[in-house]
Amino acid sequence: MIAGVCAGIARRFGWDPTVVRVVAVASILLPGPQILAYAILWVVIPTDRA
């Protein structure tokens, strides 16, 4: 809900945004560059102007 990244991914693949958000939060508990990936997607995914 911060930058719409999870909603954008959910819309692109036809998934429920809540599921994508839960998976994103759960993935932060694992080691890896999740925060960096989120920041990159924040810049790369176009904004919804509708």
Distance bins in CASP14 RR format, pairs under 12 A and 6 or more apart:
PFRMAT RR
TARGET T0000
AUTHOR 0000-0000-0000
RMODE 2
METHOD distances of the structure
MODEL  1
1 7 1 0 0 1 0 0 0 0 0 0 0
1 8 0 0 0 0 0 1 0 0 0 0 0
1 10 0 0 0 0 0 1 0 0 0 0 0
1 17 0 0 0 0 1 0 0 0 0 0 0
1 18 0 0 0 0 0 1 0 0 0 0 0
1 20 0 0 0 0 0 1 0 0 0 0 0
1 21 1 0 0 1 0 0 0 0 0 0 0
1 24 0 0 0 0 0 1 0 0 0 0 0
1 25 0 0 0 0 0 1 0 0 0 0 0
2 21 0 0 0 0 0 1 0 0 0 0 0
2 24 0 0 0 0 0 1 0 0 0 0 0
2 25 0 0 0 0 0 1 0 0 0 0 0
2 35 0 0 0 0 0 1 0 0 0 0 0
2 38 0 0 0 0 1 0 0 0 0 0 0
2 39 0 0 0 0 0 1 0 0 0 0 0
2 41 0 0 0 0 0 1 0 0 0 0 0
2 42 0 0 0 0 1 0 0 0 0 0 0
3 9 0 0 0 0 0 1 0 0 0 0 0
3 21 0 0 0 0 0 1 0 0 0 0 0
3 24 0 0 0 0 0 1 0 0 0 0 0
3 38 1 0 0 1 0 0 0 0 0 0 0
3 39 0 0 0 0 1 0 0 0 0 0 0
3 40 0 0 0 0 0 1 0 0 0 0 0
3 41 0 0 0 0 1 0 0 0 0 0 0
3 42 1 0 1 0 0 0 0 0 0 0 0
3 43 0 0 0 0 1 0 0 0 0 0 0
3 44 0 0 0 0 0 1 0 0 0 0 0
3 45 0 0 0 0 1 0 0 0 0 0 0
3 46 0 0 0 0 0 1 0 0 0 0 0
3 47 0 0 0 0 1 0 0 0 0 0 0
3 48 0 0 0 0 0 1 0 0 0 0 0
4 10 0 0 0 0 1 0 0 0 0 0 0
4 11 0 0 0 0 1 0 0 0 0 0 0
4 12 0 0 0 0 0 1 0 0 0 0 0
4 17 0 0 0 0 1 0 0 0 0 0 0
4 20 0 0 0 0 0 1 0 0 0 0 0
4 21 0 0 0 0 1 0 0 0 0 0 0
4 24 0 0 0 0 0 1 0 0 0 0 0
4 38 0 0 0 0 1 0 0 0 0 0 0
4 41 0 0 0 0 1 0 0 0 0 0 0
4 42 1 0 0 1 0 0 0 0 0 0 0
4 45 1 0 0 1 0 0 0 0 0 0 0
4 46 0 0 0 0 0 1 0 0 0 0 0
4 47 0 0 0 0 1 0 0 0 0 0 0
4 48 0 0 0 0 1 0 0 0 0 0 0
5 11 0 0 0 0 0 1 0 0 0 0 0
5 12 0 0 0 0 0 1 0 0 0 0 0
5 17 0 0 0 0 0 1 0 0 0 0 0
5 20 0 0 0 0 1 0 0 0 0 0 0
5 21 0 0 0 0 1 0 0 0 0 0 0
5 24 1 0 0 1 0 0 0 0 0 0 0
5 34 0 0 0 0 0 1 0 0 0 0 0
5 35 0 0 0 0 0 1 0 0 0 0 0
5 37 0 0 0 0 1 0 0 0 0 0 0
5 38 1 0 1 0 0 0 0 0 0 0 0
5 39 0 0 0 0 1 0 0 0 0 0 0
5 40 0 0 0 0 1 0 0 0 0 0 0
5 41 1 0 1 0 0 0 0 0 0 0 0
5 42 1 0 1 0 0 0 0 0 0 0 0
5 43 0 0 0 0 1 0 0 0 0 0 0
5 44 0 0 0 0 1 0 0 0 0 0 0
5 45 1 0 0 1 0 0 0 0 0 0 0
5 46 0 0 0 0 0 1 0 0 0 0 0
5 47 0 0 0 0 0 1 0 0 0 0 0
5 48 0 0 0 0 0 1 0 0 0 0 0
6 12 0 0 0 0 0 1 0 0 0 0 0
6 13 0 0 0 0 0 1 0 0 0 0 0
6 15 0 0 0 0 1 0 0 0 0 0 0
6 16 0 0 0 0 0 1 0 0 0 0 0
6 17 1 0 1 0 0 0 0 0 0 0 0
6 18 0 0 0 0 1 0 0 0 0 0 0
6 19 0 0 0 0 1 0 0 0 0 0 0
6 20 1 0 1 0 0 0 0 0 0 0 0
6 21 1 0 1 0 0 0 0 0 0 0 0
6 22 0 0 0 0 1 0 0 0 0 0 0
6 23 0 0 0 0 1 0 0 0 0 0 0
6 24 1 0 1 0 0 0 0 0 0 0 0
6 25 0 0 0 0 1 0 0 0 0 0 0
6 27 0 0 0 0 0 1 0 0 0 0 0
6 34 0 0 0 0 0 1 0 0 0 0 0
6 37 0 0 0 0 0 1 0 0 0 0 0
6 38 0 0 0 0 1 0 0 0 0 0 0
6 41 0 0 0 0 1 0 0 0 0 0 0
6 42 0 0 0 0 0 1 0 0 0 0 0
6 45 0 0 0 0 0 1 0 0 0 0 0
7 13 0 0 0 0 0 1 0 0 0 0 0
7 14 0 0 0 0 0 1 0 0 0 0 0
7 15 0 0 0 0 0 1 0 0 0 0 0
7 16 0 0 0 0 0 1 0 0 0 0 0
7 17 1 0 1 0 0 0 0 0 0 0 0
7 18 0 0 0 0 1 0 0 0 0 0 0
7 19 0 0 0 0 0 1 0 0 0 0 0
7 20 1 0 0 1 0 0 0 0 0 0 0
7 21 0 0 0 0 1 0 0 0 0 0 0
7 24 0 0 0 0 0 1 0 0 0 0 0
7 41 0 0 0 0 0 1 0 0 0 0 0
7 42 0 0 0 0 0 1 0 0 0 0 0
7 45 0 0 0 0 1 0 0 0 0 0 0
7 47 0 0 0 0 0 1 0 0 0 0 0
7 48 0 0 0 0 1 0 0 0 0 0 0
8 14 0 0 0 0 1 0 0 0 0 0 0
8 15 0 0 0 0 1 0 0 0 0 0 0
8 17 1 0 0 1 0 0 0 0 0 0 0
8 20 0 0 0 0 1 0 0 0 0 0 0
8 21 0 0 0 0 0 1 0 0 0 0 0
8 24 0 0 0 0 0 1 0 0 0 0 0
8 41 0 0 0 0 1 0 0 0 0 0 0
8 42 0 0 0 0 0 1 0 0 0 0 0
8 44 0 0 0 0 0 1 0 0 0 0 0
8 45 1 0 1 0 0 0 0 0 0 0 0
8 46 0 0 0 0 1 0 0 0 0 0 0
8 47 0 0 0 0 1 0 0 0 0 0 0
8 48 1 0 0 1 0 0 0 0 0 0 0
9 15 1 0 0 1 0 0 0 0 0 0 0
9 16 0 0 0 0 0 1 0 0 0 0 0
9 17 0 0 0 0 1 0 0 0 0 0 0
9 19 0 0 0 0 0 1 0 0 0 0 0
9 20 1 0 1 0 0 0 0 0 0 0 0
9 21 0 0 0 0 1 0 0 0 0 0 0
9 23 0 0 0 0 1 0 0 0 0 0 0
9 24 0 0 0 0 1 0 0 0 0 0 0
9 37 0 0 0 0 0 1 0 0 0 0 0
9 38 0 0 0 0 0 1 0 0 0 0 0
9 41 1 0 0 1 0 0 0 0 0 0 0
9 42 0 0 0 0 0 1 0 0 0 0 0
9 44 0 0 0 0 0 1 0 0 0 0 0
9 45 1 0 0 1 0 0 0 0 0 0 0
10 16 1 0 0 1 0 0 0 0 0 0 0
10 17 1 0 1 0 0 0 0 0 0 0 0
10 18 0 0 0 0 1 0 0 0 0 0 0
10 19 1 0 0 1 0 0 0 0 0 0 0
10 20 1 0 1 0 0 0 0 0 0 0 0
10 21 0 0 0 0 1 0 0 0 0 0 0
10 22 0 0 0 0 0 1 0 0 0 0 0
10 23 0 0 0 0 0 1 0 0 0 0 0
10 24 0 0 0 0 0 1 0 0 0 0 0
10 45 0 0 0 0 0 1 0 0 0 0 0
11 17 1 0 0 1 0 0 0 0 0 0 0
11 20 0 0 0 0 1 0 0 0 0 0 0
11 45 0 0 0 0 1 0 0 0 0 0 0
11 46 0 0 0 0 0 1 0 0 0 0 0
11 48 0 0 0 0 1 0 0 0 0 0 0
11 50 0 0 0 0 0 1 0 0 0 0 0
12 20 0 0 0 0 1 0 0 0 0 0 0
12 41 0 0 0 0 0 1 0 0 0 0 0
12 44 0 0 0 0 0 1 0 0 0 0 0
12 45 0 0 0 0 1 0 0 0 0 0 0
12 46 0 0 0 0 0 1 0 0 0 0 0
12 48 0 0 0 0 0 1 0 0 0 0 0
13 19 0 0 0 0 0 1 0 0 0 0 0
13 20 0 0 0 0 1 0 0 0 0 0 0
13 23 0 0 0 0 0 1 0 0 0 0 0
14 20 0 0 0 0 1 0 0 0 0 0 0
15 21 0 0 0 0 0 1 0 0 0 0 0
15 22 0 0 0 0 0 1 0 0 0 0 0
15 23 0 0 0 0 1 0 0 0 0 0 0
15 24 0 0 0 0 0 1 0 0 0 0 0
16 22 0 0 0 0 1 0 0 0 0 0 0
16 23 0 0 0 0 0 1 0 0 0 0 0
17 23 0 0 0 0 0 1 0 0 0 0 0
17 24 0 0 0 0 0 1 0 0 0 0 0
18 24 0 0 0 0 0 1 0 0 0 0 0
18 25 0 0 0 0 0 1 0 0 0 0 0
19 25 0 0 0 0 0 1 0 0 0 0 0
19 26 0 0 0 0 0 1 0 0 0 0 0
20 26 0 0 0 0 0 1 0 0 0 0 0
20 27 0 0 0 0 0 1 0 0 0 0 0
20 38 0 0 0 0 0 1 0 0 0 0 0
20 41 0 0 0 0 0 1 0 0 0 0 0
21 27 0 0 0 0 0 1 0 0 0 0 0
21 28 0 0 0 0 0 1 0 0 0 0 0
21 38 0 0 0 0 0 1 0 0 0 0 0
22 28 0 0 0 0 0 1 0 0 0 0 0
22 29 0 0 0 0 0 1 0 0 0 0 0
23 29 0 0 0 0 0 1 0 0 0 0 0
23 30 0 0 0 0 0 1 0 0 0 0 0
23 34 0 0 0 0 0 1 0 0 0 0 0
24 30 0 0 0 0 0 1 0 0 0 0 0
24 34 1 0 0 1 0 0 0 0 0 0 0
24 35 0 0 0 0 0 1 0 0 0 0 0
24 37 0 0 0 0 1 0 0 0 0 0 0
24 38 1 0 0 1 0 0 0 0 0 0 0
24 41 0 0 0 0 0 1 0 0 0 0 0
25 34 0 0 0 0 1 0 0 0 0 0 0
25 35 0 0 0 0 0 1 0 0 0 0 0
25 38 0 0 0 0 0 1 0 0 0 0 0
26 34 0 0 0 0 1 0 0 0 0 0 0
27 33 0 0 0 0 0 1 0 0 0 0 0
27 34 1 0 1 0 0 0 0 0 0 0 0
27 35 0 0 0 0 0 1 0 0 0 0 0
27 37 0 0 0 0 1 0 0 0 0 0 0
27 38 0 0 0 0 1 0 0 0 0 0 0
28 34 1 0 1 0 0 0 0 0 0 0 0
28 35 1 0 0 1 0 0 0 0 0 0 0
28 36 0 0 0 0 0 1 0 0 0 0 0
28 37 0 0 0 0 0 1 0 0 0 0 0
28 38 0 0 0 0 1 0 0 0 0 0 0
32 38 0 0 0 0 0 1 0 0 0 0 0
33 39 0 0 0 0 1 0 0 0 0 0 0
33 40 0 0 0 0 1 0 0 0 0 0 0
33 41 0 0 0 0 0 1 0 0 0 0 0
34 40 0 0 0 0 0 1 0 0 0 0 0
34 41 0 0 0 0 0 1 0 0 0 0 0
35 41 0 0 0 0 0 1 0 0 0 0 0
35 42 0 0 0 0 0 1 0 0 0 0 0
36 42 0 0 0 0 0 1 0 0 0 0 0
36 43 0 0 0 0 0 1 0 0 0 0 0
37 43 0 0 0 0 0 1 0 0 0 0 0
37 44 0 0 0 0 0 1 0 0 0 0 0
37 45 0 0 0 0 0 1 0 0 0 0 0
38 44 0 0 0 0 0 1 0 0 0 0 0
38 45 0 0 0 0 0 1 0 0 0 0 0
39 45 0 0 0 0 0 1 0 0 0 0 0
END
